[in-house]
Amino acid sequence: MTDSLRPGQQDAPGQASEHHQHSHQHQKDTLTFRIFLGLALGFGVGLLMYYVPAQGSVTAAWVQEYLIDGVFLVFGKIFINLLKLMIVPLVLVSLICGVIASEESKSLGRLGTKTFFLYLITTGVAISLALLVAQVVNPGAGISLDGGYEPYVAQERPPFVQVLINIFPDNPIEAMAEGNMLQVIVFAILVGIALNHTGANGKRIGAIFEDLNVVVMKLVQLIMQLAPYGVFFLVGKVFAEQGLDLLKGLGAYMACVLVALFLHFTGTYLTILTFLARLNPVIFLRKMRPAHMFAFSTASSAATMPITMGIVEKKLGVKNSVASFTIPLGTTINMDGTAIMQGVATVFIAGAYGVELGLAEFLSVIATATLASIGTAAVPSAGMITLAMVLGQVGLPAEAIGLILGVDRVLDMVRTAVNITGDAVVTCTVARSEGALDQSIYDDPDVVEVQPG
């Protein structure tokens, strides 16, 4: 009996489940609306805190100390930490379960080859598109390098050979403690393969991991209930510190990055989804909406990964055996948005220095940025480290990154949304090719919100 029924009235056969479904759908729509509301309120409150108090006043100092660096910082960080708390358990447990479900190492190898190939192709297209747009617009024209920017000291990047060696962990516990996701992925795959070849003992332990997976997804669901508040504090802090003044002088650069991101989002991803995976892009975009809001708010593919994985499994119909492999791998190596930023930034900085880039330089940028994306951490602004390497390939100083540091946080939020879209598109495409996508779940228009577990 529910509140909508009169005393003594019983549901007719099928009506109870239908009523429960509508009630559940209402709850899901409410959560989506609350997340969007948190995003909008964070934007508005952040701008108010930036513009309303007079600069240098007691009120401005109070807002900075107690609100921006106090309440908003604390609660935003707590929410990010809760999301990051789930990353290693989610990847480890879910991927082991996925490998167990795949049963055959051959299918796992085929899955890995398809996924890695698609991620590299989309990243190559992204950087090429960025260079093309930047060449047409030439955002660096008219920029004066008078030293009025904050110098950027690039961190040293290990050689490529060392990057390959570092993929394989010598201490899996250390890898999990440090959040080294490539090493965690490799360890989880090896454990899954071992369990598949250990007979009855492996099946018993595999069943434990299946139960753990249910618990982990339930924990993700509980954390999701805090999402509207976390989004509010994160977005509010960014705009309270940045305001809209950051647009001045760098409008052409920002426009180039945003146009390239939009073209890659609509042109590359939706084309792959429509013609290669033969799936409806409108349904995809509708169901990915919560993940896009999370990615924009956190500027971290890793922090958004539990939401992305929940959506592709529960709402887009991808089997766990595929999603548990492709999403963590994409979070680690698929940095199309970062590659776009690096392409535009290279042309922008070259134009600002009056340096002409030829075909050889462009090819070098494409190759370097594509390979560098594999080692870019899925955390805010990590692309700046690899950008220094890309600039070095064409003889541009890393110190010039200081030109774009002021606007990078906002652009980072947008390109993270593009990155997680690429993860989901590749996942759906690979799943469709493997017969691991439930079309009826994907096409169901009523399933629009992620409810892990």
Buried (B, 14 or more C-beta within 10 A) or exposed (E): EEEEEEEEEEBEEEEBEEBEEEEEBEEBEEBBEBBBEBBEBBBEBBBBBBBEBEEEEEEBEEBBEEBBBEEBBEBBBBBBEBBBBBBBBBBBBBBBBBBBBBEEBEBBEBBBEBBBEBBBBBBBBBBBBBBBBBBEBBBBEEBEBEEEBEEBEBEEBEEEEEBEEBBEBEEBEEBBEEBBBBBBBBBBBBBBBEBBEEEEEBEEBBEEBBEBBEEBBEBBBEBBEBBBBBBBBBBBBBBBBBBEEBBEBBEBBBBBBBBBBEBBBEEBBBEBBEEBBEBBBEBBBEBBBBBBBBBBBBBBBBBBBBBBBBBBBBBBBBBBBBBBBBBBBBBBBBBBBBBBBBBBBBBBBBBBBEBEBEEEBBEBBBBBBBBBBBBBBBBBBBBBBBBBBBBBBBEBBBBBBBBBBBBBBBBBBBBBBBBBBBBBBBBBBBBBBBEBBBEEBBEBEEBBBBBBB
